[in-house]
C-alpha cells in the first residue's frame, strides 16, 4: 500500500492552493507594458505598408525565395487562388526587426506570415489554409477583384 510519507506528501500537494504566477498583478502590468510598445512611427509605417496594395503579405523572405515553410505555403495558396501579381505586395520581416515585432503587435497576432486584404487583417497560414479548403478565400478574393482576369473563350490563341 502507501507509505505514510508518500500519502502525506500527496495529501499536502492536493490541498495546496494552486496559484498561477502569470496571473499576479505584477506580471499582468509588466505584460501590458511590453506588449504595447508599438511606436507611432512603426504604426504609421505599417499603416502605409498595408495600404500599398489590395493584397499584402508580411512574410519571412520574399515570394521568390521564402525563408520558412509557412511563408512558402502562404505564397503557394495565393498562387493557387490566382491572385493578380499587380495587386499583390510582400514585405520581408527578416530585413527589419522593428517591422518583425511591430506587425505582431499591430495585428495582435503572434505569428508570421500575416495576410491583409484591402487593409483588413485576415490571418496567418493556418487561417489561409482553412479558408482555401472551405472555399471562403476564393470567394473573398473574387469579391475584392484581385484575381487574374479569366481569358474569354473567344480570345484563344491559334
C-alpha beads as a LAMMPS data file, in Angstrom:
LAMMPS data file: protein, C-alpha beads

158 atoms
157 bonds

1 atom types
1 bond types

-500.0 500.0 xlo xhi
-500.0 500.0 ylo yhi
-500.0 500.0 zlo zhi

Masses

1 110.0

Atoms # bond

1 1 1 0.000 0.000 0.000
2 1 1 1.084 3.554 0.535
3 1 1 3.735 4.611 2.931
4 1 1 2.902 7.306 5.434
5 1 1 5.308 9.845 3.843
6 1 1 4.004 9.258 0.315
7 1 1 0.400 9.625 1.483
8 1 1 1.273 12.728 3.477
9 1 1 3.079 14.327 0.529
10 1 1 0.204 13.523 -1.850
11 1 1 -2.350 14.979 0.561
12 1 1 -0.296 18.111 1.123
13 1 1 0.160 18.596 -2.636
14 1 1 -3.559 18.079 -3.302
15 1 1 -4.593 20.538 -0.597
16 1 1 -2.057 23.226 -1.547
17 1 1 -3.770 26.157 -3.281
18 1 1 -2.826 26.422 -6.935
19 1 1 -1.586 29.895 -7.765
20 1 1 -0.693 30.833 -11.291
21 1 1 2.209 33.286 -11.045
22 1 1 1.366 34.670 -14.501
23 1 1 -1.943 35.970 -13.188
24 1 1 -0.374 38.060 -10.457
25 1 1 -0.909 41.824 -10.796
26 1 1 2.831 42.361 -11.052
27 1 1 3.182 40.126 -14.113
28 1 1 -0.030 41.389 -15.747
29 1 1 1.100 45.018 -15.619
30 1 1 4.540 44.046 -16.967
31 1 1 2.930 42.114 -19.839
32 1 1 0.678 45.063 -20.725
33 1 1 3.653 47.420 -20.774
34 1 1 5.813 45.227 -23.010
35 1 1 3.094 44.101 -25.408
36 1 1 2.071 47.626 -26.382
37 1 1 5.402 49.189 -27.246
38 1 1 4.453 49.837 -30.875
39 1 1 5.728 53.336 -31.590
40 1 1 3.705 55.810 -33.632
41 1 1 6.472 55.759 -36.243
42 1 1 6.278 51.982 -36.683
43 1 1 2.465 52.041 -36.620
44 1 1 2.411 54.695 -39.360
45 1 1 4.915 52.719 -41.444
46 1 1 2.795 49.569 -41.132
47 1 1 -0.377 51.524 -41.983
48 1 1 1.333 52.716 -45.168
49 1 1 2.622 49.221 -45.972
50 1 1 -0.835 47.677 -45.562
51 1 1 -2.239 50.320 -47.921
52 1 1 0.332 49.748 -50.712
53 1 1 -1.736 47.071 -52.484
54 1 1 -5.065 45.278 -52.179
55 1 1 -3.228 42.085 -51.090
56 1 1 -0.335 42.497 -48.645
57 1 1 1.626 39.644 -47.112
58 1 1 4.131 40.128 -44.314
59 1 1 6.393 37.111 -44.599
60 1 1 9.831 35.703 -43.887
61 1 1 11.779 36.048 -47.117
62 1 1 10.411 37.051 -50.500
63 1 1 7.793 35.445 -52.753
64 1 1 10.633 34.211 -54.969
65 1 1 12.663 32.906 -52.010
66 1 1 10.539 32.245 -48.895
67 1 1 12.616 31.687 -45.768
68 1 1 10.159 29.479 -43.883
69 1 1 7.658 26.793 -44.732
70 1 1 4.658 28.802 -43.572
71 1 1 5.615 31.744 -45.789
72 1 1 6.121 29.342 -48.697
73 1 1 2.702 27.782 -48.067
74 1 1 1.034 31.210 -47.984
75 1 1 2.602 32.164 -51.318
76 1 1 1.528 28.832 -52.817
77 1 1 -2.049 29.302 -51.619
78 1 1 -2.235 32.799 -53.102
79 1 1 -0.792 31.435 -56.357
80 1 1 -3.317 28.587 -56.465
81 1 1 -6.098 31.095 -55.907
82 1 1 -4.908 33.109 -58.922
83 1 1 -4.052 36.385 -57.184
84 1 1 -3.021 39.028 -59.702
85 1 1 0.668 39.887 -59.095
86 1 1 -0.105 43.539 -59.917
87 1 1 -2.454 43.665 -56.924
88 1 1 -0.083 41.943 -54.517
89 1 1 2.926 43.015 -52.495
90 1 1 5.003 41.293 -49.852
91 1 1 7.233 42.620 -47.087
92 1 1 10.190 40.639 -45.783
93 1 1 10.092 40.978 -41.994
94 1 1 13.584 39.484 -41.712
95 1 1 15.036 42.715 -43.132
96 1 1 13.691 44.880 -40.310
97 1 1 13.471 43.767 -36.649
98 1 1 11.057 46.619 -35.810
99 1 1 8.712 45.501 -38.587
100 1 1 9.018 41.873 -37.490
101 1 1 7.939 42.656 -33.933
102 1 1 5.699 45.586 -34.847
103 1 1 3.462 43.649 -37.224
104 1 1 2.712 41.154 -34.466
105 1 1 1.600 43.941 -32.145
106 1 1 -0.201 45.828 -34.924
107 1 1 -2.439 42.853 -35.709
108 1 1 -2.356 41.304 -32.236
109 1 1 -1.405 38.061 -33.999
110 1 1 1.709 36.242 -32.730
111 1 1 2.925 34.576 -35.925
112 1 1 4.251 35.433 -39.361
113 1 1 3.204 35.345 -42.194
114 1 1 0.220 37.654 -41.979
115 1 1 -2.174 38.436 -44.825
116 1 1 -4.102 41.672 -45.318
117 1 1 -6.836 42.077 -47.930
118 1 1 -7.983 45.659 -48.570
119 1 1 -6.288 46.780 -45.329
120 1 1 -8.154 44.142 -43.314
121 1 1 -6.169 41.541 -41.393
122 1 1 -7.174 38.049 -42.499
123 1 1 -4.777 35.833 -40.548
124 1 1 -1.775 33.563 -40.811
125 1 1 -1.097 30.411 -42.780
126 1 1 -3.473 28.303 -40.679
127 1 1 -6.358 30.661 -41.430
128 1 1 -5.401 30.894 -45.126
129 1 1 -5.271 27.116 -45.391
130 1 1 -8.664 26.717 -43.751
131 1 1 -10.217 29.408 -45.954
132 1 1 -8.609 27.869 -49.050
133 1 1 -10.024 24.452 -48.191
134 1 1 -13.559 25.648 -47.449
135 1 1 -13.725 27.997 -50.461
136 1 1 -14.144 31.212 -48.483
137 1 1 -10.746 32.558 -49.580
138 1 1 -11.650 32.183 -53.262
139 1 1 -14.942 33.960 -52.620
140 1 1 -13.248 36.804 -50.713
141 1 1 -10.562 37.322 -53.364
142 1 1 -13.145 37.276 -56.145
143 1 1 -15.328 39.812 -54.302
144 1 1 -12.306 42.090 -53.873
145 1 1 -11.433 41.828 -57.588
146 1 1 -7.821 40.795 -57.022
147 1 1 -7.698 37.676 -59.175
148 1 1 -6.082 37.411 -62.610
149 1 1 -8.849 38.040 -65.161
150 1 1 -10.053 34.877 -66.849
151 1 1 -9.451 34.661 -70.576
152 1 1 -12.675 34.692 -72.546
153 1 1 -13.288 31.702 -74.817
154 1 1 -13.249 33.844 -77.966
155 1 1 -9.696 35.033 -77.316
156 1 1 -7.981 31.659 -77.502
157 1 1 -4.660 31.717 -79.318
158 1 1 -4.302 29.771 -82.621

Bonds

1 1 1 2
2 1 2 3
3 1 3 4
4 1 4 5
5 1 5 6
6 1 6 7
7 1 7 8
8 1 8 9
9 1 9 10
10 1 10 11
11 1 11 12
12 1 12 13
13 1 13 14
14 1 14 15
15 1 15 16
16 1 16 17
17 1 17 18
18 1 18 19
19 1 19 20
20 1 20 21
21 1 21 22
22 1 22 23
23 1 23 24
24 1 24 25
25 1 25 26
26 1 26 27
27 1 27 28
28 1 28 29
29 1 29 30
30 1 30 31
31 1 31 32
32 1 32 33
33 1 33 34
34 1 34 35
35 1 35 36
36 1 36 37
37 1 37 38
38 1 38 39
39 1 39 40
40 1 40 41
41 1 41 42
42 1 42 43
43 1 43 44
44 1 44 45
45 1 45 46
46 1 46 47
47 1 47 48
48 1 48 49
49 1 49 50
50 1 50 51
51 1 51 52
52 1 52 53
53 1 53 54
54 1 54 55
55 1 55 56
56 1 56 57
57 1 57 58
58 1 58 59
59 1 59 60
60 1 60 61
61 1 61 62
62 1 62 63
63 1 63 64
64 1 64 65
65 1 65 66
66 1 66 67
67 1 67 68
68 1 68 69
69 1 69 70
70 1 70 71
71 1 71 72
72 1 72 73
73 1 73 74
74 1 74 75
75 1 75 76
76 1 76 77
77 1 77 78
78 1 78 79
79 1 79 80
80 1 80 81
81 1 81 82
82 1 82 83
83 1 83 84
84 1 84 85
85 1 85 86
86 1 86 87
87 1 87 88
88 1 88 89
89 1 89 90
90 1 90 91
91 1 91 92
92 1 92 93
93 1 93 94
94 1 94 95
95 1 95 96
96 1 96 97
97 1 97 98
98 1 98 99
99 1 99 100
100 1 100 101
101 1 101 102
102 1 102 103
103 1 103 104
104 1 104 105
105 1 105 106
106 1 106 107
107 1 107 108
108 1 108 109
109 1 109 110
110 1 110 111
111 1 111 112
112 1 112 113
113 1 113 114
114 1 114 115
115 1 115 116
116 1 116 117
117 1 117 118
118 1 118 119
119 1 119 120
120 1 120 121
121 1 121 122
122 1 122 123
123 1 123 124
124 1 124 125
125 1 125 126
126 1 126 127
127 1 127 128
128 1 128 129
129 1 129 130
130 1 130 131
131 1 131 132
132 1 132 133
133 1 133 134
134 1 134 135
135 1 135 136
136 1 136 137
137 1 137 138
138 1 138 139
139 1 139 140
140 1 140 141
141 1 141 142
142 1 142 143
143 1 143 144
144 1 144 145
145 1 145 146
146 1 146 147
147 1 147 148
148 1 148 149
149 1 149 150
150 1 150 151
151 1 151 152
152 1 152 153
153 1 153 154
154 1 154 155
155 1 155 156
156 1 156 157
157 1 157 158
